[in-house]
Each structure stands twice: as C-alpha cells, then as structure tokens.
Amino acid sequence: MAFYILFIITELYILAAMGYDRHVAICNPLLYNVIMSQKLCHKLTAIPYLFCTFQSLLLTSKIFTSTFCGSNVVSDFFCDNVPLIPLLCSNAQQIELMIIMFASFNLMSSLLVVLVSYMLILITIYRMHSAQGRIKAFSTCGSHLTVVVVFYGSLLFMYVQPESVHPFSTDKITSVFYTLVIPMLNPFIYSLRNKEDTYQDTSPRECVAKALLKVLEGARADEGP
C-alpha cells in the first residue's frame, strides 16, 4: 500500500511538471534549454518523490498502528487506504480526515500548476498568426491534457469527499481509470515525440538561425531580380 500511495501521488506532480514543461516549450521556445536545464529536471523529479514518500509512510504507519476489527476482507481489487477505513475500530475518522486533507492539497496544488500552464499556453496560441504553429502547439499538449482530465477527474471523485457520499462499488469502477487505463496510456505520453515539433527538438541557436534565414530570404524576394 505504501508504494501504491507513493506512485499515485508522485504521478500528480509529474503531470504538473509536464504541464510546466509544455508551457516553457510553447511560450518560451528560445529559452527552453536554458529554463528546463538538467538541474531543474532533477529537482522536479526528486522533490515530488521525497514529499510523496513522507506522505506514504505517514498514512501507512497511521493505518497499521490502529486497531482492526470485524471482517478482514478488503472490498477492492488492490490495496488502497480508503477501503481499509471501514475495517478500523480506532482512529477511523482521524485517518479519513488526513486522507481528505492530503488528497485535497496534492490534487489542488498540482492541478493549479497545470491550469495556469495551460492558460498561458492558450494565450500564446491565440496570439499565433500561423495555423501550422497552432496545430503543432495543440498536438504537443493533446495527449498530456487527455490524461490530466481522466486522471484528475477520477481522483477528485474518489478521494476529495467523505466515504458516506458514494459507495465502494463506485470507487472500484473509478479506480480502474487511474490504476489500469492511465498506466496503459503512459507509454504513449512519455515516449511519443513529434519529429516535426520545432518547440522541443530545435535548439535556441537553430531557431535563431532559421528565423534570420527566413528574414534574409524575404528581403531578397522583395528586392527582386
């Protein structure tokens, strides 16, 4: 269960980091290699893992140091913290409150980064005059945005509300999306690269060179024979 909590929460912040990456790639393509340096990428990976490890160990230790009573059958197809709450005889309300607080903070903070990033991306796309540039920008964000909607939607439905609001049978169906569907989509998201994507595959020096070349070609065309 500790590893499950660790990887689920980490996925939230990785998706947020990917949203920021796409914001930099589209809104500041010439500074992409400068802003998204290797040092920053290491920080965007290491900090979520450390923070999520703390939450995972805290929730797991809190649950398994409590007293269990009644049936020992977990009403789910994988080991999660929410289905264990009805089996607790002590600290059940406190643990449920902790889960809701942590889930709300993780979901809202990471989702805020994603929303702000895409808001700035939409503003940049709106200011583009080239239809081809807009298509490339949308293709860069399409797969990531699809996963964000499915992943965040299912987690918000399952965790950011008391257990009395919805039955565990509904939770089983919802959990399928972020335990089975999202992992199957991840290979496409993390490995799919558009070879024609000038935002990510072109260095700042090459961007400047191509821009200057187009200016010179336009000036020669205006001068005529």
N, C-alpha and C positions, 0 to 999 in steps of 0.2 A: 504493500500500500504506500509506503514511503516513496518508492521510486515512481509509482503512478502519479502521486501528488507533485513530485519534483518535476517530472517531464511535462505534465499538463500546464502547470503554472509557467514553466520556462517557455513553453510554446507561445504563450500570450506575449511575453516580452520579446521573443524572437520575431513574431509577426509585427510588433510595434517597431522594432529595429529595421525590419524590411520595408515598412512604410516610410520610415525616415530616409532609408537608402534610396527609395524611388523618388522621394521629394527632392533630394540633392541631385540625383541623376537628371531629372527633368527641369527643375528650376535653376540649378547652377551647374550645367554640364561642363563648363570650362574649369570649374574648381572642384570637380568631383574627386579626382585623385588626391587633391590636397586635403579636402574635408574628410573624406572616407579613407583615412590612412589606415595602415595595418595596425597601428597602436590603438586607434579608436575602435576598430573592428574587434580587437581582442577585449577591450573594455566592455563593448556592447554584448559580448558573449559571456565573459567571466562574471560580471556583476549580477546578471539575472540568475546564473547558476548558484552563486553564493547566497543571494537573497532567498531564492526558492528552496534551497537546501535547509536554511533556517526554518522556514515555514513548514516544510515537510516533516522535519524532525520534531518540531514543537507540537503539531497536530497529532502525529502518530504516537508520540510519547504520552500526550494527554489522554488519548483514547484508550491505549492499552494499559495505563495505570489506573483506569477506572474499573468499576465492578460491573460484570456482565451477569445477566440473569435471564431466565426463560429459555426460549429456543436458541439453538446455536447455528441455525440456518440463515445465511445471508441472502436476502432477497435481491440478488443481482447476479450477472454472469461474470463479474470481475470484482476485485477487492477495492472498494471505494469507502470513503469515510461517511458519506451520507446514509447508506443502508445500515451502518452499524449503530446509528443513533437509537433506533427502537429497541436494540438489544441491551442498552446500557441501563443500569439501575442507579447510577450516581453520575453527577456532572453532565447529564444529558443536555439540559438547557444551556449550560455554560459552553459546552463544546459546540452546540448548534449555533450559538451566538458568535463564537470565534470563527466558525466556518463562513458564516454570512459576512462578517466584517472583513476577513481576509479576502474572500471571493469578490466582495464589492470593491475593495481597494485595488486588487490586481486587475479586475476587469475594467473598471472605470479609468484608472491611470493609464493602462496600456491602450485602451480604446481612445482616450483623449489624444494620445500621440498620433494614432492612426487617423483620426478625424481631422486634426489640424494639418497633418501632412497632406491628406487628400484635398483639403480645402485650398491649400496653397497650390497644389498641383492643378486643380480645376481653374484657378485664377490664371495660372501660367498658360494652360491650354487655351483658355478663352482669348488670351492676348496673341496667340499664334496666328499668323496670316496664312501659313501653308497648311493645306488639307492633309498632305502626306505627313507632316510633322505631328499633327493632331492624331492621326491614325497610329503612328509609331508610339506616341505617348500613351494612348489608350491600351495598345497591345502590351506595353510594358507593365501596366497596372492591372490588367484584366484578371489574370489567374490569382494574383495575390488578393485582390478585392473580393473575389468569389469565396475564397477560403475564409477570409475575415468575416464575411456575413454569416456563413454556415457555422463556423467555429464559435464566434462570439454569441450568436443567436442561441445556440444550443446550451452554452454555459450560462448565459444570463437566465434562461428559462429554468435551468435545473438548480442553480446554486443561490441566486440572489432573491430568494423568497423562502418563507418558512415551509417545513415539510407538510403542514396541515393543508396548505393551499392546493397541492396536487398529489396524486397517488404515486407510489413507487413503480407501478406498472407503466406510467407515462415516462418516468425517469429512465426506465430500461430502454424505451424506444429512442428517447432523446440522446442517451449516452452512446448509442450506436454511431451517431454522426461524428463525435469527436474522438471515439476510440477505434473506429473502423474506416469510416468514409474519409476523414481528414488524412490519416496516415497513408491511405492509398493515393491521395492526391498530392501528397508532399513530394514524391519524386519528380512530378511534373513541375511543381513550383520552384524547387530548389535547383533543378538541373536544366530547366528549359531556358535557353538563351536564344535571342533573336540575333542572327549574324548580321542583320542589316541595321541593328539598333545603334545609331551613332551616339546615343547618350551614354552608353556604358562601354562599348567596345572601342571607342575612339578616345585617344588621349587628348588633353588640352592643347598640346603643341600641334597635333594633327588637325584639330578643329580650327585653330587659328590659321594654319597653313591653307586649309581648304577654303576658309572664308576669304582670305586675301586673294587666293587664286580666282574665286568667283568674281570678286570685285575687279581684278585686272582683266578678266575675260569680258565682263560687262563694259568696261571702259574702252576696250579695243573694238567691241561691237558697235559702240556709239560713234567712234571715230570714223569707222567705215573704211573702204579702200582708198 
